[in-house]
C-alpha cells in the first residue's frame, strides 16, 4: 500500500491513471477523517440586498447618462 501512496503523491497521478486516483481518494482513511461541510452560498444570501433612495438615484443617473451617450453616438454615426 505504501507504493500506491507514493504513486499518488505525484501531482500528475490523476492525469496518468484517473480511475485509480479516484478510487484511492474514495477509499482514503485520511480524507475520510477530515471534517467537511457543504457550502452553497447562492442558496440563501446572508447579506440582504438593501437599496436606499440615494443609491436608486445614482443608478438612475448612470443609466440615463448611458442612454444619452448611446443616443449621441448613434446620431453621430448617422451623420457620418
DSSP file (Angstrom, degrees, kcal/mol; ACC not computed):
  #  RESIDUE AA STRUCTURE BP1 BP2  ACC     N-H-->O    O-->H-N    N-H-->O    O-->H-N    TCO  KAPPA ALPHA  PHI   PSI    X-CA   Y-CA   Z-CA
    1    1 A X     >        0   0    0      0, 0.0     4,-2.1     0, 0.0     5,-0.2   0.000 360.0 360.0 360.0 -28.9    0.0    0.0    0.0
    2    2 A X  H  >  +     0   0    0      1,-0.2     4,-2.3     2,-0.2     5,-0.2   0.884 360.0  53.5 -62.4 -37.4    3.0    2.3    0.6
    3    3 A X  H  > S+     0   0    0      1,-0.2     4,-2.2     2,-0.2    -1,-0.2   0.904 106.8  51.3 -63.1 -40.7    3.8    2.1   -3.1
    4    4 A X  H  > S+     0   0    0      2,-0.2     4,-1.6     1,-0.2    -2,-0.2   0.908 109.2  50.6 -62.7 -42.0    0.3    3.1   -4.0
    5    5 A X  H  < S+     0   0    0     -4,-2.1     4,-0.3     1,-0.2    -1,-0.2   0.910 110.5  49.6 -62.3 -42.1    0.5    6.1   -1.7
    6    6 A X  H >< S+     0   0    0     -4,-2.3     3,-1.1     1,-0.2     4,-0.4   0.882 106.4  56.2 -64.3 -38.0    3.9    7.1   -3.3
    7    7 A X  H >< S+     0   0    0     -4,-2.2     3,-0.7     1,-0.3    -1,-0.2   0.867 109.8  45.2 -62.9 -35.6    2.4    6.8   -6.8
    8    8 A X  T 3< S+     0   0    0     -4,-1.6    -1,-0.3     1,-0.2    -2,-0.2   0.395  90.6  82.8 -92.0   4.6   -0.4    9.3   -6.0
    9    9 A X  T <  S+     0   0    0     -3,-1.1     2,-0.2    -4,-0.3    -1,-0.2   0.702  73.7  94.1 -74.4 -18.9    2.0   11.7   -4.3
   10   10 A X  S X  S-     0   0    0     -3,-0.7     3,-1.5    -4,-0.4     4,-0.3  -0.532  78.5-138.4 -73.0 135.7    2.7   13.0   -7.8
   11   11 A X  T 3  S+     0   0    0      1,-0.3     3,-0.3    -2,-0.2     4,-0.2   0.668 104.6  56.1 -67.8 -13.1    0.6   15.9   -8.9
   12   12 A X  T >> S+     0   0    0      1,-0.2     4,-2.0     2,-0.1     3,-0.5   0.366  75.7  99.9 -97.8   4.2    0.2   14.2  -12.3
   13   13 A X  H <> S+     0   0    0     -3,-1.5     4,-2.6     1,-0.3     8,-0.2   0.872  79.1  54.7 -59.5 -38.6   -1.2   11.0  -10.9
   14   14 A X  H 34 S+     0   0    0     -4,-0.3    -1,-0.3    -3,-0.3     4,-0.2   0.849 110.0  47.0 -65.9 -32.2   -4.8   12.0  -11.8
   15   15 A X  H <4 S+     0   0    0     -3,-0.5     3,-0.3    -4,-0.2    -1,-0.2   0.858 114.3  46.8 -75.0 -35.3   -3.7   12.6  -15.4
   16   16 A X  H  < S+     0   0    0     -4,-2.0    -2,-0.2     1,-0.2     2,-0.2   0.929 136.3   3.4 -74.3 -46.4   -1.8    9.3  -15.7
   17   17 A X     X  +     0   0    0     -4,-2.6     4,-2.3    -5,-0.2    -1,-0.2  -0.630  67.6 172.3-142.0  78.1   -4.5    7.0  -14.1
   18   18 A X  H  > S+     0   0    0     -3,-0.3     4,-2.5     1,-0.2     5,-0.2   0.836  78.8  52.9 -62.5 -34.7   -7.6    8.9  -13.3
   19   19 A X  H  > S+     0   0    0      2,-0.2     4,-2.2     1,-0.2    -1,-0.2   0.934 112.4  43.8 -67.1 -45.0   -9.7    5.8  -12.3
   20   20 A X  H  > S+     0   0    0      2,-0.2     4,-2.4     1,-0.2    -2,-0.2   0.887 113.7  52.1 -66.5 -38.0   -7.1    4.5   -9.8
   21   21 A X  H  X S+     0   0    0     -4,-2.3     4,-2.3    -8,-0.2    -2,-0.2   0.937 110.2  47.6 -63.3 -46.2   -6.7    8.0   -8.5
   22   22 A X  H  X S+     0   0    0     -4,-2.5     4,-2.4     1,-0.2    -2,-0.2   0.891 112.2  50.3 -62.2 -40.0  -10.4    8.5   -7.9
   23   23 A X  H  X S+     0   0    0     -4,-2.2     4,-1.7     2,-0.2    -1,-0.2   0.907 109.8  50.5 -65.0 -41.0  -10.6    5.1   -6.2
   24   24 A X  H  < S+     0   0    0     -4,-2.4     4,-0.3     1,-0.2    -2,-0.2   0.900 111.7  47.7 -64.3 -40.2   -7.7    5.9   -3.9
   25   25 A X  H >< S+     0   0    0     -4,-2.3     3,-1.1     1,-0.2    -2,-0.2   0.915 110.7  51.8 -65.8 -42.5   -9.4    9.2   -3.0
   26   26 A X  H 3< S+     0   0    0     -4,-2.4    -1,-0.2     1,-0.2    -2,-0.2   0.814 116.7  39.2 -64.7 -30.5  -12.7    7.5   -2.3
   27   27 A X  T 3< S+     0   0    0     -4,-1.7     2,-0.4    -5,-0.1    -1,-0.2   0.255  84.5 127.6-104.2  11.7  -11.1    4.9   -0.1
   28   28 A X    <>  -     0   0    0     -3,-1.1     4,-1.7    -4,-0.3     5,-0.1  -0.562  43.6-162.5 -75.4 122.7   -8.7    7.2    1.7
   29   29 A X  H  > S+     0   0    0     -2,-0.4     4,-1.5     2,-0.2    -1,-0.2   0.882  91.4  55.0 -68.9 -38.0   -8.9    6.9    5.5
   30   30 A X  H  > S+     0   0    0      1,-0.2     4,-0.5     2,-0.2    -1,-0.2   0.912 110.3  44.9 -63.3 -42.2   -7.1   10.2    5.9
   31   31 A X  H >4 S+     0   0    0      1,-0.2     3,-0.9     2,-0.2    -1,-0.2   0.864 109.0  57.1 -69.5 -34.2   -9.5   12.1    3.7
   32   32 A X  H 3< S+     0   0    0     -4,-1.7    -1,-0.2     1,-0.2    -2,-0.2   0.802 102.3  56.2 -65.9 -28.3  -12.5   10.4    5.5
   33   33 A X  H 3< S+     0   0    0     -4,-1.5    -1,-0.2    -3,-0.2    -2,-0.2   0.644  84.4 104.9 -79.4 -13.8  -11.3   11.8    8.8
   34   34 A X  S << S-     0   0    0     -3,-0.9     2,-0.4    -4,-0.5    -3,-0.0  -0.421  75.7-122.6 -67.8 139.7  -11.4   15.3    7.5
   35   35 A X        +     0   0    0     -2,-0.1     2,-0.3     2,-0.0    -1,-0.1  -0.661  42.3 169.6 -79.9 137.3  -14.2   17.4    8.8
   36   36 A X        -     0   0    0     -2,-0.4     2,-0.3     2,-0.0     0, 0.0  -0.967  20.4-171.8-145.8 161.4  -16.2   18.8    5.9
   37   37 A X        -     0   0    0     -2,-0.3     2,-0.6     2,-0.0    -2,-0.0  -0.982  30.3-112.5-149.8 154.5  -19.5   20.6    5.2
   38   38 A X        -     0   0    0     -2,-0.3     2,-0.5     2,-0.0    -2,-0.0  -0.791  30.1-163.2 -92.0 124.5  -21.3   21.5    2.0
   39   39 A X        +     0   0    0     -2,-0.6     2,-0.4     3,-0.0     3,-0.1  -0.933  14.9 175.7-111.0 127.3  -21.4   25.2    1.4
   40   40 A X    >>  +     0   0    0     -2,-0.5     3,-1.7     1,-0.1     4,-0.6  -0.741   1.9 177.9-127.4  82.8  -23.9   26.6   -1.1
   41   41 A X  T 34 S+     0   0    0     -2,-0.4     5,-0.2     1,-0.3     3,-0.1   0.710  77.9  55.7 -63.9 -20.3  -23.5   30.4   -0.9
   42   42 A X  T 34 S+     0   0    0      1,-0.2    -1,-0.3    -3,-0.1     3,-0.2   0.589  89.5  76.8 -88.8  -8.7  -26.1   31.1   -3.6
   43   43 A X  T <4 S+     0   0    0     -3,-1.7     2,-0.4     1,-0.3    -1,-0.2   0.936 113.8   3.4 -64.8 -46.3  -28.9   29.1   -1.8
   44   44 A X  S  < S-     0   0    0     -4,-0.6    -1,-0.3    -3,-0.1     2,-0.2  -0.927  77.5-129.4-145.2 113.0  -29.6   31.8    0.7
   45   45 A X        -     0   0    0     -2,-0.4    -3,-0.1    -3,-0.2     3,-0.1  -0.447  12.0-163.4 -67.1 130.6  -27.9   35.2    0.8
   46   46 A X  S    S+     0   0    0     -2,-0.2     2,-0.7    -5,-0.2    -1,-0.2   0.756  81.5  58.6 -83.0 -26.0  -26.6   36.0    4.2
   47   47 A X  S    S-     0   0    0     -3,-0.0    -1,-0.2     3,-0.0    -2,-0.0  -0.908  89.4-137.2-105.2 110.8  -26.2   39.7    3.4
   48   48 A X        -     0   0    0     -2,-0.7     2,-0.8     1,-0.1    -2,-0.1  -0.330  18.9-112.3 -68.3 148.1  -29.6   41.1    2.4
   49   49 A X        -     0   0    0     -4,-0.1     2,-0.5     2,-0.0    -1,-0.1  -0.718  39.6-176.6 -81.1 113.6  -29.8   43.4   -0.6
   50   50 A X        -     0   0    0     -2,-0.8     2,-0.4    -3,-0.0    -3,-0.0  -0.958   4.3-170.6-116.9 121.9  -30.8   46.8    0.8
   51   51 A X        -     0   0    0     -2,-0.5     2,-0.3     4,-0.0    -2,-0.0  -0.909   3.3-166.3-112.5 138.6  -31.4   49.7   -1.5
   52   52 A X     >  -     0   0    0     -2,-0.4     4,-2.4     1,-0.1     5,-0.2  -0.734  36.2-101.7-118.7 172.0  -31.8   53.2   -0.4
   53   53 A X  H  > S+     0   0    0     -2,-0.3     4,-2.5     1,-0.2     5,-0.2   0.872 119.4  52.7 -61.5 -40.0  -33.0   56.3   -2.2
   54   54 A X  H  > S+     0   0    0      1,-0.2     4,-2.3     2,-0.2    -1,-0.2   0.912 110.6  47.3 -64.7 -41.8  -29.6   57.7   -2.8
   55   55 A X  H  > S+     0   0    0      2,-0.2     4,-2.5     1,-0.2    -2,-0.2   0.902 111.8  50.6 -65.5 -41.3  -28.4   54.5   -4.4
   56   56 A X  H  X S+     0   0    0     -4,-2.4     4,-2.3     2,-0.2    -2,-0.2   0.910 110.6  49.6 -62.1 -43.0  -31.5   54.4   -6.6
   57   57 A X  H  X S+     0   0    0     -4,-2.5     4,-2.3     2,-0.2    -2,-0.2   0.922 111.1  49.1 -62.4 -45.3  -31.0   58.0   -7.7
   58   58 A X  H  X S+     0   0    0     -4,-2.3     4,-2.4     1,-0.2    -2,-0.2   0.922 110.5  50.5 -61.1 -45.1  -27.4   57.3   -8.6
   59   59 A X  H  X S+     0   0    0     -4,-2.5     4,-2.4     1,-0.2    -1,-0.2   0.902 110.2  49.9 -60.7 -41.8  -28.3   54.2  -10.6
   60   60 A X  H  X S+     0   0    0     -4,-2.3     4,-2.6     2,-0.2    -1,-0.2   0.906 110.3  50.8 -63.7 -41.1  -31.0   56.2  -12.5
   61   61 A X  H  X S+     0   0    0     -4,-2.3     4,-2.5     2,-0.2    -2,-0.2   0.915 111.0  48.2 -62.8 -42.8  -28.4   58.9  -13.3
   62   62 A X  H  X S+     0   0    0     -4,-2.4     4,-2.3     2,-0.2    -2,-0.2   0.934 113.3  46.8 -64.1 -46.0  -25.9   56.4  -14.6
   63   63 A X  H  X S+     0   0    0     -4,-2.4     4,-2.3     1,-0.2    -2,-0.2   0.895 112.7  50.2 -63.1 -39.9  -28.5   54.6  -16.7
   64   64 A X  H  X S+     0   0    0     -4,-2.6     4,-2.6     2,-0.2    -1,-0.2   0.911 110.1  50.3 -64.3 -42.2  -29.7   58.0  -18.1
   65   65 A X  H  X S+     0   0    0     -4,-2.5     4,-2.7     2,-0.2    -2,-0.2   0.900 110.2  50.2 -63.9 -40.4  -26.1   59.0  -18.9
   66   66 A X  H  X S+     0   0    0     -4,-2.3     4,-2.5     2,-0.2    -1,-0.2   0.927 112.0  47.4 -62.6 -44.7  -25.6   55.7  -20.7
   67   67 A X  H  X S+     0   0    0     -4,-2.3     4,-2.4     1,-0.2    -2,-0.2   0.915 113.0  48.8 -62.8 -42.8  -28.8   56.2  -22.8
   68   68 A X  H  X S+     0   0    0     -4,-2.6     4,-2.2     2,-0.2    -2,-0.2   0.912 112.5  47.9 -63.9 -43.5  -27.8   59.8  -23.6
   69   69 A X  H  X S+     0   0    0     -4,-2.7     4,-2.3     2,-0.2    -2,-0.2   0.899 112.1  49.4 -64.8 -40.9  -24.3   58.8  -24.6
   70   70 A X  H  X S+     0   0    0     -4,-2.5     4,-2.5     2,-0.2    -2,-0.2   0.912 110.5  50.2 -64.9 -42.2  -25.6   55.9  -26.8
   71   71 A X  H  X S+     0   0    0     -4,-2.4     4,-2.4     1,-0.2    -1,-0.2   0.906 111.0  49.5 -62.5 -41.3  -28.2   58.3  -28.5
   72   72 A X  H  X S+     0   0    0     -4,-2.2     4,-2.3     2,-0.2    -2,-0.2   0.901 111.1  49.4 -65.2 -40.8  -25.4   60.8  -29.2
   73   73 A X  H  X S+     0   0    0     -4,-2.3     4,-2.4     2,-0.2    -2,-0.2   0.905 112.0  48.0 -65.0 -41.3  -23.2   58.1  -30.7
   74   74 A X  H  X S+     0   0    0     -4,-2.5     4,-2.0     2,-0.2    -2,-0.2   0.903 111.7  49.6 -66.6 -40.3  -26.0   56.8  -32.9
   75   75 A X  H  X S+     0   0    0     -4,-2.4     4,-1.3     2,-0.2    -2,-0.2   0.905 112.1  48.5 -64.1 -41.0  -26.8   60.3  -34.1
   76   76 A X  H  X S+     0   0    0     -4,-2.3     4,-0.9     1,-0.2     3,-0.3   0.909 110.5  51.0 -64.5 -42.5  -23.1   61.0  -34.8
   77   77 A X  H  < S+     0   0    0     -4,-2.4     3,-0.3     1,-0.2    -1,-0.2   0.857 107.5  53.9 -64.8 -34.8  -22.9   57.7  -36.8
   78   78 A X  H  < S+     0   0    0     -4,-2.0    -1,-0.2     1,-0.2    -2,-0.2   0.820 109.4  47.6 -69.0 -30.2  -26.0   58.5  -38.8
   79   79 A X  H  <        0   0    0     -4,-1.3    -1,-0.2    -3,-0.3    -2,-0.2   0.623 360.0 360.0 -86.7 -12.8  -24.5   61.9  -39.9
   80   80 A X     <        0   0    0     -4,-0.9    -2,-0.2    -3,-0.3    -1,-0.2   0.409 360.0 360.0-118.0 360.0  -21.1   60.4  -40.9
